[in-house]
């Protein structure tokens, strides 16, 4: 059985979503960040970088959440998460790399400012600056959606999963997608999927248990 190491409230939730989409049997092996379990020797033997998540699937050991999703899609999601045809497969790689390299630093920067600071301590100038940087990035998604409901056309793929996982950070930070109706509709379609909803239930249960 595929094992995903990391707290379900961390980026490991992305990998659980991908596994749900493919119907693959998997187990989330929880790691408590507060107890520094991601720095324990047992986990460092899996991921020497000491960062969550990590995946173990037989003799395959991987880190980096978006790369893990590409592996899950290619291994277990052919014809669904992983599309047929070199062009759409390349687009999946393109959007995944873009989400991690271009969008995530901006999106997570906003989320970090909101999530880890009291409202009175937040730097509005930082939030405003990151919002301005986010706008042309969201516009790129809007341009891509002119050719279909999803990033590779008419079907949901790992490109949408990986990109929407990062857009979620923007949404949670209070960034409004409404100026881009197509992006707003795309994001809502992605996050309405049963696999996403199941993982959100898992996240909520974990948060409640830790309270």
C-alpha positions in Angstrom: 0.0 0.0 0.0 1.2 3.5 -0.8 2.2 5.5 2.2 2.1 9.2 2.5 4.2 10.6 5.3 3.1 14.0 6.8 0.3 15.7 8.6 -2.9 15.8 6.6 -3.1 19.5 7.3 0.2 20.0 5.5 1.0 19.7 1.8 0.5 15.9 2.3 -3.2 16.7 1.8 -2.4 17.3 -1.9 -1.1 13.8 -2.2 -4.1 12.3 -0.4 -6.3 14.1 -2.9 -4.4 12.7 -5.8 -4.6 9.2 -4.4 -8.4 9.6 -3.9 -8.8 10.7 -7.5 -7.1 7.6 -8.7 -8.8 5.2 -6.3 -5.5 4.0 -5.1 -5.2 2.4 -1.7 -3.0 4.6 0.5 -2.3 5.3 4.1 -1.4 8.7 5.6 1.3 8.2 8.2 0.9 11.3 10.4 3.9 13.3 11.6 3.6 15.8 14.4 5.4 19.0 13.3 5.2 20.4 16.9 7.1 17.4 18.1 9.6 17.7 15.3 8.8 14.1 14.1 9.8 15.2 10.6 13.4 15.6 12.0 13.4 12.2 13.7 15.9 9.6 12.4 13.2 7.3 11.1 11.8 10.0 8.8 15.2 11.4 7.8 15.9 7.9 6.5 13.0 8.4 4.1 13.6 12.1 3.3 17.0 13.4 4.4 15.7 16.9 3.8 13.4 16.5 6.8 10.4 18.0 5.1 6.8 16.8 4.7 5.4 15.1 2.7 7.2 12.0 1.5 5.9 9.0 -0.3 6.8 5.4 -0.1 5.3 3.1 -2.7 7.1 -0.2 -2.9 10.7 0.6 -3.8 9.8 4.1 -4.9 10.6 6.9 -2.3 9.9 10.5 -3.2 9.5 13.9 -1.7 8.1 17.2 -3.0 4.3 17.3 -3.0 3.7 18.3 -6.6 6.3 15.8 -7.9 4.6 13.1 -5.8 1.3 14.0 -7.5 2.9 13.6 -10.9 4.1 10.2 -9.9 0.7 9.1 -8.6 -1.0 10.4 -11.7 1.4 8.7 -14.1 1.4 5.4 -12.1 -2.3 5.1 -11.1 -4.2 7.7 -13.0 -3.5 7.0 -16.7 -6.5 8.1 -18.7 -7.8 10.3 -15.9 -5.4 12.4 -13.9 -2.7 11.6 -16.4 -4.0 12.4 -19.9 -3.2 10.6 -23.1 -1.0 12.4 -25.6 2.4 14.1 -25.2 1.0 17.6 -25.6 -1.4 17.4 -22.6 1.2 15.4 -20.6 3.7 18.3 -21.2 1.0 20.7 -20.0 0.6 18.8 -16.8 4.4 19.2 -16.2 4.3 22.8 -17.2 1.5 23.8 -14.9 2.9 21.8 -12.0 6.3 23.4 -12.3 4.7 26.8 -12.7 2.5 26.3 -9.6 5.5 25.4 -7.4 8.0 27.9 -8.8 5.9 30.9 -9.7 2.6 30.9 -7.9 3.4 29.2 -4.5 5.9 31.7 -3.2 3.3 34.5 -3.7 0.3 32.5 -2.5 2.0 31.0 0.5 3.5 34.4 1.4 0.0 35.8 1.7 -1.3 32.8 3.6 1.6 32.9 6.0 1.0 36.6 6.8 -2.7 35.8 7.6 -2.3 32.4 9.2 0.5 33.0 11.6 -0.1 36.5 12.7 -2.9 38.2 14.7 -4.9 40.6 12.6 -3.4 43.5 14.4 0.1 42.3 13.6 -0.4 41.7 9.9 1.6 43.9 7.5 -1.0 45.2 5.0 1.6 46.5 2.7 3.0 42.9 2.4 -0.5 41.6 1.7 -1.1 44.3 -0.9 2.2 43.8 -2.6 1.7 40.0 -2.9 -1.9 40.6 -4.2 -0.5 42.7 -7.0 2.0 40.0 -7.8 -0.7 37.4 -7.8 -3.0 39.2 -10.3 -0.9 38.5 -13.5 -0.4 34.9 -12.3 -4.1 34.3 -11.9 -4.6 36.0 -15.3 -2.4 33.3 -16.8 -4.8 30.7 -15.6 -7.7 32.7 -17.0 -6.0 32.8 -20.4 -5.5 29.0 -20.4 -9.1 28.4 -19.5 -10.3 30.1 -22.7 -9.7 26.8 -24.4 -11.8 24.7 -22.0 -13.1 24.2 -18.5 -9.8 22.8 -17.3 -6.1 23.5 -17.9 -5.8 20.7 -20.4 -9.2 21.3 -22.0 -12.4 19.5 -21.0 -11.1 17.0 -18.5 -9.7 17.4 -14.9 -6.1 16.3 -14.7 -3.1 16.5 -12.4 -2.4 20.0 -13.9 -5.7 21.2 -12.3 -5.1 19.4 -9.1 -1.6 20.8 -8.5 -2.5 24.3 -9.6 -5.7 24.5 -7.6 -3.9 23.3 -4.5 -1.7 26.4 -4.7 -4.6 28.7 -5.6 -6.2 27.5 -2.4 -3.5 29.4 -0.5 -4.6 32.6 -2.2 -8.2 32.0 -1.5 -7.5 31.2 2.2 -5.6 34.4 2.5 -8.6 36.4 1.4 -7.6 37.0 -2.2 -10.8 37.3 -4.4 -11.0 35.3 -7.6 -14.3 37.0 -8.6 -12.6 39.4 -11.0 -11.7 36.3 -13.0 -15.0 34.5 -13.4 -13.5 31.6 -15.4 -10.8 31.0 -12.7 -13.4 31.3 -10.0 -15.6 28.7 -11.7 -12.6 26.4 -12.3 -11.4 26.6 -8.7 -14.9 25.8 -7.4 -15.2 22.9 -9.8 -11.8 21.5 -8.6 -12.6 21.8 -5.0 -16.1 20.4 -5.3 -14.7 17.1 -6.4 -15.5 14.2 -4.0 -11.8 13.4 -3.5 -11.0 17.0 -2.4 -14.0 17.0 -0.1 -13.0 13.7 1.5 -9.5 15.1 2.2 -11.0 18.2 3.7 -13.1 16.1 6.1 -9.8 14.3 7.1 -8.2 17.7 7.7 -11.1 18.9 9.8 -11.0 15.7 11.9 -7.2 16.1 12.5 -7.6 19.7 13.5 -10.4 18.8 15.9 -8.4 16.0 17.4 -5.4 18.3 18.0 -7.4 21.1 19.6 
